[in-house]
């Protein structure tokens, strides 16, 4: 659920005062919502940023009802203020990391980050697109693939340089928070409603990007399974263990050796039953052919 101080395209609920915020949080609590997501971001000055009095009211009211609050915020000053206000998690990686932030995170050990690295790194690294990886070709429409290829090919040299610098800065920050023991889960916005991020495939690139940012394959796998399940309160997921839901993949190669081996999928099981991947793929391909002009 997304709160905004103005009416942005994906807004679920509009709030303009602390009282608005508290009332809407109570309404969510009545529907047994577990995590409230809000924004503290001006989109480069293009929208009004949620103010401290409103986001503090959201956090306070949510905690009264046993709910967590995750915030889309990437500015360093905003992230520090949110941590001081008691936020539970940051939905994306902060744009910069300094000593004060590390100290704050150590003083608030329950705060987590879900990184969402696909967009920042895709601008400078997307070898899986030319040619498209089989998992993409089997699940994404050709026109969508071509749209992204053209957009990335159109990036100018100076823009590419800025993107590379921004990615390197982001990666250094991830290495710092990871070394500090901060809880890290896999990123949100995994398919996105804009940006041609390819639902499903995006998670594989997220894991690769986390390793590129300095995390080990083992740390990344734990982040993507056990830690993310804990963040979202899904106690039956995240581990292969008695009492857990039997949801897992069987791979043809070890991702501890190379994280991109997560793409070498042999079988998929949901609740203990094998998913008929070949049948699903054939049905999708048939539907795509039928829809083609």
N, C-alpha and C positions, 0 to 999 in steps of 0.2 A: 504494500500500500504506500502510495507516494503523496506526501504533503507538499504543497507549494504556497508561497505567498502571492503568487499571481497564476493565471490560468495557462499553464504550459501544456503542450500537446498530449503528454502521457499522464497528466495529473489524474489521480483517483479522487482526491478530495481537496477542495480549496479552503485554506484557512488564512485569516488576516489578523487575528488577535490571539493572545494566550487562551482566552476563554473558548474561542473557536476550537483551538487545538485540543484542549482538555475534553471538550464535549465530543469531538470526533474520536479521540482515543477511547473514551468510555464506550462509544458505540461499537468500536472494533472489539473491545474486550467482551462485550455482550455476545459477539459472534465467534468467540473463542480464538481470535487471532493471536498468534504467538510472537510475531516479529512485525514491528512497524518500521517502514522505510521512509525517510524524508530526504530533502535536499538542502544543502547549504553551499550553493554554487551559483555564481552570477552568469555562467556561460560566457565568460569574457566580457562582462558588462552588458549583455543583451537582455537579461531578465533580472528582476529584483531578487536579491538573496534573502533567504529565510533569516530573520533576525534572532539574536540570542534570547530575547524574552519568549519568543514563540518556541524555538527548539528546546529551550530549557523546560518549558511547560509540557511539551510532548514527552521528553525523557522522564520527567517527574511523574506525570500521570500514568505513563506506560508502566513504570516500575511499581507503582501502587497496585497495578492489576496483574503483576507477574509477567509482563511482556518485555521483550528486548527491543532496543531501538538500534537500527542500522542507518547510517547516513551516507549519502553521496556527497562527499566533500574531498577535494584534492588540494586545496590551498593550505600551506603549512600553518598559518596563523589560525585559520578556521578549525583545523584538526586539533590543534592544541586546546582551543577554547572548548571544543566538543568533549574532549577527554576530561577536562576539568568539570564540565557540566554533567558527566556521568554516562556518556554514550557507551553502548555495549560493543558496537563494531563499526568499522569503516568499510563501505561497500566497494571501494576502489583504493588503489595505492595512492598515498600522499605524494605530491609532486617533488618534495624535497625533504630531507631528513637532517636534523641538526642535533647537537648534544642535549638541548633542552627537551626535544621531543623524545629522545631515547630515555631520558630521566623520567619524564611523565609516564611513558609506557611501562617502565619498570615499577613505578608507583601505582599503576593501575593494571595489574597483570591479567585481568580478565578481558581486556579490550582485544579485539581481533581485527584482522584485515582480510578481506577477500579481494584479490589483486586486480583481476580483469585487465590482462596485458595484451589481449589480441589486437586491439586497435593501435596502441602505441608502437608495437613491434612490427605489425604487418606492413607498415609503411616502408620499412627498411629491410624486411626479411620475410619472403613468402615463396620459397622455392617449390612448395607443394602445389602452387597454382599454375606453373608452367613446366611441364604439362600438369593438368589436374591429377591429384592423387586418386587412385581408384575409389576410395571411400567417398570422395567428393563427387566424382562422375556418377556413382551409383545412387546418389541421394540428393543432388542439387540440379536444378534445371539448367540446361546449357546457356540460356539467355542470362541467367543470374551470374553464372561463372564468367561469362564474357563481359558483363557489366563491371564486375570488380576488376578484371584484368585491364580493361581500358582505363578505369579510374586510376589504378596504381601506375600504369604506364605513362599517364599524363602528369605525374608528379615532376615538378621542375627541380633542377639540380640544387638550387638554394633551399627549396623546401625539403628536399631529401636530406641535406646536410643538417638542417634544424631538427628534423625528425630523428636522425641518428644521434645527435647530441642529447636530445630529450630522452631517448631510450637509454643511453648510457648513464645518464643521471638517475633515471628511475631504477635501473638495475643496481646501481651502487646503494641506493636507499633500501631496496629489498634485501640486499646482502647485509646491511647494517641491522635492520629490524630482526632479521632471521638470526643473526649472531647474538642479538640481545635476548633471544628467547621469546619473542612476541608470537602469539598464536596467528598462524596463517592458514587460510582456507583457499579453495579455488575460487576464481572470479565469477561474479555475477555478469549479467548481460551476455550470456553464452551464445545466444542466437541473435539477440537484438531485433528490433523492429525496423531498424535502418542500418545501412552499412554493409549489407551482404556478408554477414558473418558466418553463415552456414551452420545452422543448428546441428549439434552433435559433433561435427568436425572441430568446432571451436574449442571444445574441451581438450582434444588431443594437442592442439597448438598451444593452449594455455599451459599444459604440463611442460612442453618443450621450452616455452618462454621462461617459466619459473626456473628451470635448470640453467638456461642461458643467463639468468640473473644471479646465479651463484648458489642456488640451492642444490642439494644432492638429489639424485633420482629417488633414493629412499625417503628423504624428507618430503619430496613432492608427492609421492604416492600416498604417504600418510596424510598429508594435507588434503588430498583429493578424496580420501575415503574416511578414515576415522575422525579426523579433525572437522571436516565439513559436516559430517553427520552430527557431531556433537554441537557445532555452532547452530545448526538448524533444529536441534532437539529431536532428531529422528533416531531414537534409541535402538530401533531394530535394524539399522543399516550401518555401514562403515567398516565392518569386520566380518571375516569368516570365522564364526564361533557358534557354539550351541546357543539356541534361543534367538539367533538373528535370522532375518529373512535371507533366504538363499539366493541373493542377487549377485552375480559375479560374471566375469569374463574369463575365458580360457584363451591364452595367447600362444603363438607359435615361437616366441622368443622372449627373453628375459628383459623387462624394462629397467631392471637394476643395472644392466650392462649399457643400455641405450634407451632413454625415455621414449624415443619414437617407436619403440617396439610395442607400445600400447596400441598402435594402429594395425598390428599383425594379429587380427582377431580370428580365432579358430571357432569358438562357440560362445554364445551368450545365454545365461540362465537368469530367469526371473521367477522368484518364489519357488525355486527348485525345478522349474520346467524349462527345457531348452526352447529358445526362441527360434522359430523356423525362418532363419534369415534369408535363405534362398527363395522361399515362397514370397516373403515380403518384398524382396528385391524384384522378383519377376512381376509381381502385381504393380509395384511402383513404376517399373519400366513400361509396362503395358498401358498404365494410365497416362504416362507422359507422352507415349506415342499417339494415343487416342486424342490427346489435347492439342497435339502439334497441328499447325495450319496445313 
